[in-house]
Amino acid sequence: MVGNALRKARRDFMFRYGRRLRQMEHWLVARLAMVLLWLLRLLPPDSALNFADRAARRVGPLVGRHRVAVNNLRLAYPQKSDAEIEAIARDMWGNMARLAAEYIFLDALFDFDPDASKPGRVEVRGVEHFVEIAGEKKSHILFTGHLGNFELLPVAAATFGMNITALFRPPNNPYLADYIHSTRRSSMGALLPSAAGASFALAAILEKGGNIGVLVDQKFSGGVETDFFGRPCQTNPMLGMLARHYDCDVYPARCVRLPGNRFRLEIEDKLDLPRTADGSVDVDATTQLLTDVVERWVREDPGQWMWFHKRWEISGRRRKRRQAKQANLDAQ
């Protein structure tokens, strides 16, 4: 009895100690990040973004996630040399640093004016789709990936009068999550954190004829098994399920980072979603279609995607079934 009590007390102590240690680590990382962003704010936007890019290209290869990125790139591009792989990985770190720094300059960066006589820092392709979606009295789904500064897409949507709610995944660091949420522009529309019940909240928006924006390029444990760069991964089927239930139009949209701290925002033609024999949206095939669209985008601009994400990590029962299937094939 006494031994069990001591072991329980020790476990409780270690749990509380570990939680406080993680909390302290999150706080210190967030403080450091906010100090760096404060210093960048003292510079003109272009100087700050260029500095963040140069610094990240030097520091990024020193962190553990760089090995994850390089390994993913080698598997995705087996034909590329080590130098080419390393160049893409450094481009990725530069892009991620620019994205972080751009949070504090969104008001200065987004200068798109539909009536301007000459292009500014931001150009838009597919203006007619923005206008059409904003004017239609029905629900729509827009999806994108972590490419360029994807945060500019809801700003553009608001510019055209589109009422949209964007689903986003907050950082694991709660202090950084609070800071990022507080710096987002009010003109970006409503924000919905991806947590338990988020799918019901999105469904309620579509039920009322609203529009939602979703990122579809992250690992989703227990999701639909899809193919990405010729490798299996798990993808959230939520978008396909919502599209099937509400039979709403689905549009791909992305941000492309251009030289000179400029951006191109693109909204493509609505997708022709695959259907089952009874005419309803095929969820699994739709999920693969979305993944294919993101792969096309990444192949066009590989340095603008987050290769350090463990996108291809298979978890849960699906992985066990795959391992068993592979073992059976090997035994034959």
N, C-alpha and C positions, 0 to 999 in steps of 0.2 A: 504493500500500500504506500509506504513512505517513498519507495523507489519510483513508483509510478507518478506520484505527486511531484517528485523532484524532476523527473523527466518532462512532465507536462509544463512545469514552471520554466524549465530551461528552454523548451520549444517556444513558449509564449514570449520569453525574453528575447530570444533570437529573432522571432518574427517582428516584434516591436522595434528592435534595434535595426534590423534590415530595412524596415519601412521608413524609419527616421533617417537612415543613411541615404536611401534613395531620394527622400524628400530634400535632404540637404544638397545632394548632388544636382537634382533638378533646379533648385534655387540658385546654386552657384553658376550652373551653365546658363540659366536664363539671365542672371545679372550680367555675366560676361557678354552675352549676345546683345543685350540692350545697351550696354556701354559702347560696344562696337558700333551699333546702329546710331547711337547718339553722336559719336564722333563722325560717322559718315554724313550725318545730317548737316554738319558744319561745312561740308564741301558742296560745290555746285553738283547737280544731279549727274551729269555726264562724268565728271571727275570721280565722284563717289562710286558709280557703277563700274567704271573701268578699274579703279583700285581694288574693289571687291573681287572682280574677275581675276586680276593678276595674283592677288593674295591666295585665292582659293586654288588656283592652278598649282601653287607651290605647296600649300598645306594639305590639300585633299589627298594626294598620293601617300601621305604619311599616316592616315587613319586606317583602321581595320576594314571599314566598308569599301575601301579602294580595292582590296583583294576580291571582295564579292563582285564588284563592278567589272574588274578585269576578267574574272572567271566567266561571268555571264556573257561578256562581249566575245570571248574566245569561242564559247559554245554557239553563240548566235552568228558569228562571222568566222567560221573556221578557215576561210580562204585569206583572211587579212593577216598581215605581219604583226609582230609584237609592237613595232613602232606605230603602226596605224591604230592598234587597239589602245595603246597608251595615249595617243593623241585624242581619241574619242573620249576616253575616261577623263582627261584633263578638261576637255570642252564641257563635259557634264558638270564637273565641279565649278567651272566658271559660270555655267548657266544657273546652278543652284545658288551660288553666292549672289548673282545678280537678282534672282528672284527674291531672296531674303532682303536685299537692300532696297529693292523696288517698292516694298511695302510702305516705306516712309516717303516715297516720292510719287505715289499714284496720282495725286492731284496735278503734279507738274508733268507727268509722263503722258497721261491720256488727254490728247488734244484733238481727237477726231471731231470734225465738223462736217456733217453731210453737205452743207452749202458752201464750204470753202472752195476757193478757186484753185488752190494748189495743195498738194498733199502735205500733211504734217508728220509728226513722229509716228502716228498710228494710221495705218490704212486698213480698209475693210473690203473684203471680197464677199459677195453674196448679200449685198445690201437689200436686194429685193426679197430675200428670205426673211431677214429681220423685220422688214416692213410688213410682209405677209403674215408672219406669225403674230406680230403685235396687233394686227387688225382683225384677226380671226377670233370669233367667239367660241373657241373650243380649246381643249387641252393639247399640249405638245410636250414632247420630251427632247431635250438637247443633251448630248453626251460629248465628253472630251477625255483627254488623257493629261498626264503631268508633263506637258510639253511647253517650252517657252514660258511666258508668263500667262498661265491659264486664268489667273485672277482678273485679267482685263476683259475676259469674255462677258461676265455679268455686267460690267460697267458699260460695255458697248450695247448690251441688250437694253439696259435702262435708258441709254441715249435715244434709242428708237421707240421708247415707250412700252417696251415689253415687260410685263410683270412676271418675274421668274423667281423661284426659290431654289437655291443651290445647296445640294447635299455636299458636305465636306467632312473630311476626317481630321479632327484636331490632333496636334502633336501629342505624343505620349507625355511630354513634359507639361504639366498643368500650368506652370507659370508662363511658359512660352505660348501656350494655347490662349490664355487670357490676354496676353499682350497682342498677339496676332489678331484676335477677334476685335480688340478695342481699336486697332489701327485700320481696320477695313472701312472703306467708305460707305456712308449710308446709302449712296446712290447705286450700290452694288446689288440692291434688292435683299430679300430675306435670305437668311442662312439657317441651315438645319444640320446640326452635328450628326454624324453617322453613329448611332447608338441603338440600343434596343428600342423598338417601336418606331424607328425612323421610316420603315416601309409603310406603316399605317398612316403616318403623317403625310408622306408623299401621296399615298392613295387618296387621302382626304382632299389634297390640293387638286389633283386631277379630277376628282369627283365634282368639284366646283368649277371646272373649266379652266384651271390655272395651268401654269407652265413650270416644269422642273428642269434643273440641270444636274447631271450626274457624272462623276469620274468613274471610268470603267476599267482602269488598267492596273488595279492592285490585286494582290493575292487575297482570296476569300476562302478561308478554311471551310471545307464541306460543300463548296460551290460546285457548279457544273464544270466538268473536265473539258477544257478546250486546248487548242493547239496554238502556240505562240512562238514564232521563229523555229518551227519544227519540233518543239518540245512541249510536253504536256504541262498544264498548269490548271489552277482552280480559279474560276471566275464567278462573280456574283450574278445570279440569274434574275435579280430583282427587276432590272429594266425590261427584260423580255416578258416577265410575268405581268408587270404593270401595263405594257403595251398590249398584251393579249386581253387583259381584263377590260381596258378602257378603249381599245382599238384606236389609239391616238397616233399621230404622225411622229416619226423619230428622225431627228436631224443630227448629223455629225458636225462638230464645230471644234476649231483648234486655234492656237496662237503660234505663230512662227516668229522666232527672233531674227531680226535682220541686222546687218552691219550698221554701225553708227548709232547704237542704242535705239533702234526703230523696231516696229512690230507690224506684222500683218495678221489681222484677225480674219478667219475664214469660216463661213457657214456653208456647208455643201448641200446638194439636193437631198431631199428626204429619202430615206432608205425604203427600198421595196422589201419588206420583211418576209422571210420564208413562212409558209403556211402549212398546216397539216391537212389531211384529207377532208376534214370537216370545215376548212376555211379559217380556223382560228390561228393565231400567231404561234409558230413553233418556237417554244422558249429556248430549248437547247441550241437549235440552229441559229436563232437570233443572237444568242450569247456568243456563238462562234463568229458570226458576222461582225459584231461589234469589235471583237478581238482582232479580226482581220483588218478592219479599218485602222485601228490603233497601230498594228504592225506596219501597215503601209506608211503611216505618218512617221513612225520611228525610223523606218528604213530611209526615208527622205531626209531626215535630220537627226541622225543617231546621237549626236552630242547634246541634244536638247531634251533627252529623256533621262530618268533617274535609274541608271543601271545598277545602283547599289541596293535596290529593293529586291528582296528574295522572292521574286515573282514566280519562280518555277518550283518552289518548295511545296511538295504535296504532303498533306497531313491527314490524319484520321483514317477511317476505314478504307477510303478509296486507295490510299497508298498501300495498305496491306493487301487489298485485292490485286492491285497492279503487281506487287512483288510476288504474290502467289501465282498469278498468271504467267509472269516472266519465268518463274521457277519451273512451271509445267512445260513451257516452251523449251527451256534449256535442257530439260530431262528427255525431251522427245528426240 
